[in-house]
Amino acid sequence: MDADVAVIGAGVVGTAVALALARRGAAVAVLEAEPEPGLAASGTNSGILHTGFDSTPGELETRLILRSAELRDDVLGQLGIPVLRCGAVLRPSGGEERATAARLAEGAERNGVRAELDPDGSLRVPGEAVTDPVDYTCALAAAATDIGARVRTGSRVVALRPVSGGVEAEDEGGARLRARVAVNCAGLHADELARMAGDSSFEIYPRKGEFLVFDPPDGRPLERILLPVPTARTKGVLVFPTLDGRIVAGPTAVDQEDKDDWSVRPEAAAEIVPKAVAMHPPLEGSEPIASYAGLRPAGRGVNYAIGASARAAGLVNVAAVRSTGLTASLGIAEHVARIVAGLGVPLGDEAPLPRRAPREPGSWWRRTAGFRAAA
Ligand SMILES: Cc1cc2nc3c(=O)[nH]c(=O)nc-3n(C[C@H](O)[C@H](O)[C@H](O)COP(=O)(O)OP(=O)(O)OC[C@H]3O[C@@H](n4cnc5c(N)ncnc54)[C@H](O)[C@@H]3O)c2cc1C
């Protein structure tokens, strides 16, 4: 075997899994199709570290979000990942929305998350924070490498087949890697990866989310994340500050079939701007300085499809992590480490994290947006 575990995909989920396994002593190799980690959903999101205040109590997604919150401060501190601990506020506009806000406050309490209901019906969630999701993903990859994992970029896996005692992955350049276990963290393409190994139990489709980036219209940074009242389908269009002092409005939620269409639709601004102005009136009349789109890896009829494949020996799927993967990645990784150990890969106690110098906040949203626009 070339490795104990092959992790396919270096988004935030794959890099967190690689780090968790490497910290526990496994020989890990990460295979990533693109030239750098975090160029897919993990680099084109809102960058919000959610508290889980609005997550459905008891679900796997919720449990992993809450567990991540316990693990996160150590990771942010040791790896020097920038974070804006600004909190969020949700301001309901009418009676029905006030009732939803009150229900959210009850849910937050059940999840053990601090949320305060103001007399005017507004819900304040002090623990919500914003990070740089590109730096977050790259820091996890770098830390995994520091403690022995190998990360191979430009390595798109095109075949996954069983071999004696494990799984063999082959990339489009013909390079082969044998491992006892393969962990499928391929985001939008996780269904194709699973199918290569004979598992067609789930399907992934892209749910596009578009964003507009503004300079602060009055020169003042936004103080907190402004949340709309969510619906069953989406958290809705938010307005949030970035670490580099910009204001971002989005995302939309548009289901599509094409996994390669990262464009911002011409009609996106008309959908986003009125909602953003309603929440933050100074944006009225402002021109966006940039726009970008992300594709959520959504599962058809399934969310957080995480587990050992029932159809392909040695394959663990970590798929359909649609909307909260940045937030939940550390909890997901710990959960996956237990699954991998259950498949017979010996894991030891967790080694300490390497220390990395704190990073200056940058305009992370330019990198992935530029890469996708050029592609
Ligand atoms: C618009 C939007 C807003 C969001 N906002 C938030 C938020 O505020 N907070 C939050 O917590 N989450 C948010 N999310 C969700 C979060 O971004 C995702 O849950 C998370 O990025 C999923 O990570 P992943 O590693 O599973 O997938 P990805 O980031 O898509 O990574 C998958 C990786 O696998 C690679 N890959 C694919 N196929 C192959 C192959 N054959 N061989 C090798 N490599 C392959 C890809 O290149 C990619 O790098 C948002 C998502 C979107 C799109």
The ligand as a MOL file (V3000), in Angstrom:
LIG
                    3D

  0  0  0     0  0            999 V3000
M  V30 BEGIN CTAB
M  V30 COUNTS 53 58 0 0 0
M  V30 BEGIN ATOM
M  V30 1 C -22.9490 29.8720 -2.1500 0
M  V30 2 C -22.4540 29.0930 -0.9640 0
M  V30 3 C -22.4710 29.6450 0.3140 0
M  V30 4 C -22.0410 28.8780 1.3980 0
M  V30 5 N -21.9050 29.4710 2.6290 0
M  V30 6 C -21.3770 28.7520 3.6530 0
M  V30 7 C -21.1080 29.3720 4.8950 0
M  V30 8 O -21.2450 30.5760 5.0590 0
M  V30 9 N -20.6480 28.6060 5.9130 0
M  V30 10 C -20.4610 27.2560 5.7590 0
M  V30 11 O -20.1070 26.6040 6.7310 0
M  V30 12 N -20.6300 26.6620 4.5680 0
M  V30 13 C -21.0850 27.3700 3.5130 0
M  V30 14 N -21.2750 26.7950 2.3060 0
M  V30 15 C -21.0820 25.3470 2.1810 0
M  V30 16 C -19.6380 24.9620 2.0400 0
M  V30 17 O -18.9770 25.8010 1.1300 0
M  V30 18 C -19.5980 23.5060 1.5730 0
M  V30 19 O -20.3890 22.7170 2.4280 0
M  V30 20 C -18.1830 22.9760 1.5960 0
M  V30 21 O -17.3120 23.8370 0.8970 0
M  V30 22 C -18.1220 21.5860 0.9930 0
M  V30 23 O -16.7750 21.2090 1.0300 0
M  V30 24 P -16.2590 19.9460 0.2520 0
M  V30 25 O -14.8400 19.8220 0.6150 0
M  V30 26 O -17.1780 18.8050 0.5170 0
M  V30 27 O -16.4840 20.2940 -1.2760 0
M  V30 28 P -15.6240 21.1950 -2.2950 0
M  V30 29 O -15.1670 22.4540 -1.7010 0
M  V30 30 O -16.4570 21.2680 -3.5260 0
M  V30 31 O -14.3310 20.3270 -2.5500 0
M  V30 32 C -14.3410 19.1550 -3.3310 0
M  V30 33 C -12.9720 19.0210 -3.9510 0
M  V30 34 O -12.8870 17.7900 -4.6410 0
M  V30 35 C -12.1510 18.0120 -5.8280 0
M  V30 36 N -12.4900 16.9470 -6.7730 0
M  V30 37 C -13.6710 16.7550 -7.3960 0
M  V30 38 N -13.5940 15.6770 -8.2030 0
M  V30 39 C -12.3450 15.1680 -8.0700 0
M  V30 40 C -11.6670 14.0750 -8.6550 0
M  V30 41 N -12.2590 13.2550 -9.5510 0
M  V30 42 N -10.3700 13.8520 -8.2990 0
M  V30 43 C -9.7450 14.6620 -7.4120 0
M  V30 44 N -10.3500 15.7230 -6.8390 0
M  V30 45 C -11.6390 15.9800 -7.1570 0
M  V30 46 C -12.6070 19.3800 -6.2690 0
M  V30 47 O -11.6880 19.9920 -7.1780 0
M  V30 48 C -12.6910 20.1180 -4.9650 0
M  V30 49 O -11.4940 20.7900 -4.6200 0
M  V30 50 C -21.6590 27.5340 1.2030 0
M  V30 51 C -21.5950 27.0100 -0.0930 0
M  V30 52 C -21.9430 27.7940 -1.1730 0
M  V30 53 C -21.7380 27.2580 -2.5630 0
M  V30 END ATOM
M  V30 BEGIN BOND
M  V30 1 1 1 2
M  V30 2 1 2 3
M  V30 3 2 2 52
M  V30 4 2 3 4
M  V30 5 1 4 5
M  V30 6 1 4 50
M  V30 7 2 5 6
M  V30 8 1 6 7
M  V30 9 1 6 13
M  V30 10 2 7 8
M  V30 11 1 7 9
M  V30 12 1 9 10
M  V30 13 2 10 11
M  V30 14 1 10 12
M  V30 15 2 12 13
M  V30 16 1 13 14
M  V30 17 1 14 15
M  V30 18 1 14 50
M  V30 19 1 15 16
M  V30 20 1 16 17
M  V30 21 1 16 18
M  V30 22 1 18 19
M  V30 23 1 18 20
M  V30 24 1 20 21
M  V30 25 1 20 22
M  V30 26 1 22 23
M  V30 27 1 23 24
M  V30 28 2 24 25
M  V30 29 1 24 26
M  V30 30 1 24 27
M  V30 31 1 27 28
M  V30 32 2 28 29
M  V30 33 1 28 30
M  V30 34 1 28 31
M  V30 35 1 31 32
M  V30 36 1 32 33
M  V30 37 1 33 34
M  V30 38 1 33 48
M  V30 39 1 34 35
M  V30 40 1 35 36
M  V30 41 1 35 46
M  V30 42 1 36 37
M  V30 43 1 36 45
M  V30 44 2 37 38
M  V30 45 1 38 39
M  V30 46 1 39 40
M  V30 47 2 39 45
M  V30 48 1 40 41
M  V30 49 2 40 42
M  V30 50 1 42 43
M  V30 51 2 43 44
M  V30 52 1 44 45
M  V30 53 1 46 47
M  V30 54 1 46 48
M  V30 55 1 48 49
M  V30 56 2 50 51
M  V30 57 1 51 52
M  V30 58 1 52 53
M  V30 END BOND
M  V30 END CTAB
M  END
